[in-house]
């Protein structure tokens, strides 16, 4: 006589739930909720505090001990939209002839 597949699945789910750290489960639930909210926001919405992000990046760059070389390389790469587009697997945006980016 074989076990009921539904009962076996429920048993396995209970066993898995007992092993999951409640804090990890709570963080995963919050991340899933944030992802759902982000999915419904308008495309031009910025989901973070720009000023706080700028402050963090500035503090990071100031903390480097390379005389600003990394910051200069970063700024130069930011001027290359085709690199960013390639990283995301998207074709680069076309600019009209005679117009600089």
C-alpha positions as CSV (number, residue, x, y, z in Angstrom):
1,X,0.0,0.0,0.0
2,X,1.5,3.3,-1.1
3,X,1.3,6.6,0.9
4,X,-1.0,9.3,-0.2
5,X,1.1,11.7,-2.4
6,X,-0.7,14.8,-1.0
7,X,-0.1,13.7,2.6
8,X,3.6,13.0,1.8
9,X,4.0,16.4,0.3
10,X,2.4,18.1,3.3
11,X,4.7,16.2,5.6
12,X,7.7,17.3,3.6
13,X,6.6,20.9,3.7
14,X,6.2,20.8,7.5
15,X,9.6,19.3,7.9
16,X,11.2,22.0,5.7
17,X,9.3,24.8,7.6
18,X,10.7,23.5,10.9
19,X,14.3,23.8,9.5
20,X,13.9,27.4,8.2
21,X,15.3,30.2,10.3
22,X,12.3,32.5,11.1
23,X,14.4,35.6,10.5
24,X,15.4,34.4,7.1
25,X,11.8,33.6,6.3
26,X,10.7,37.1,7.4
27,X,13.5,38.8,5.3
28,X,12.5,36.7,2.3
29,X,8.8,37.7,2.7
30,X,9.8,41.4,2.9
31,X,11.9,41.1,-0.2
32,X,9.1,39.4,-2.1
33,X,6.7,42.2,-1.0
34,X,9.2,44.9,-2.1
35,X,9.7,43.2,-5.5
36,X,5.9,43.1,-6.0
37,X,5.6,46.8,-5.1
38,X,8.5,47.7,-7.4
39,X,6.9,45.8,-10.2
40,X,3.8,48.0,-10.1
41,X,5.6,51.4,-9.8
42,X,5.9,53.7,-12.8
43,X,9.1,53.2,-14.9
44,X,10.5,56.6,-14.0
45,X,10.1,56.0,-10.2
46,X,13.4,56.0,-8.2
47,X,12.9,53.4,-5.4
48,X,15.7,54.8,-3.2
49,X,16.8,58.1,-1.7
50,X,19.1,59.6,-4.4
51,X,20.9,62.0,-1.9
52,X,21.6,59.2,0.5
53,X,22.9,57.0,-2.3
54,X,25.1,59.8,-3.5
55,X,26.5,60.3,0.0
56,X,27.4,56.6,0.3
57,X,29.1,56.5,-3.1
58,X,31.0,59.7,-2.2
59,X,32.1,58.3,1.1
60,X,33.2,55.0,-0.6
61,X,35.3,56.9,-3.2
62,X,36.9,59.2,-0.6
63,X,37.9,56.1,1.4
64,X,39.9,54.7,-1.4
65,X,43.6,55.2,-1.3
66,X,44.4,55.5,-5.0
67,X,44.5,59.2,-5.6
68,X,41.1,59.3,-7.3
69,X,42.0,56.9,-10.1
70,X,39.0,54.6,-9.5
71,X,36.6,57.6,-9.3
72,X,38.0,58.9,-12.7
73,X,37.6,55.4,-14.3
74,X,34.1,55.2,-12.9
75,X,33.1,58.6,-14.2
76,X,34.5,57.7,-17.6
77,X,32.6,54.4,-17.8
78,X,29.4,56.2,-16.8
79,X,29.7,58.2,-20.0
80,X,29.5,55.0,-22.0
81,X,25.8,54.0,-22.2
82,X,26.6,51.1,-24.6
83,X,28.6,49.4,-21.8
84,X,25.6,49.6,-19.4
85,X,23.2,48.4,-22.1
86,X,25.5,45.4,-22.9
87,X,25.7,44.5,-19.2
88,X,21.9,44.4,-19.1
89,X,21.6,42.6,-22.4
90,X,19.8,45.5,-24.1
91,X,20.7,47.1,-27.4
92,X,22.3,50.6,-26.8
93,X,20.0,53.6,-27.3
94,X,20.5,55.4,-30.6
95,X,21.2,59.1,-30.6
96,X,20.1,61.2,-33.6
97,X,23.0,62.1,-36.0
98,X,24.9,65.3,-35.1
99,X,23.9,65.0,-31.4
100,X,26.3,64.2,-28.7
101,X,25.5,62.1,-25.7
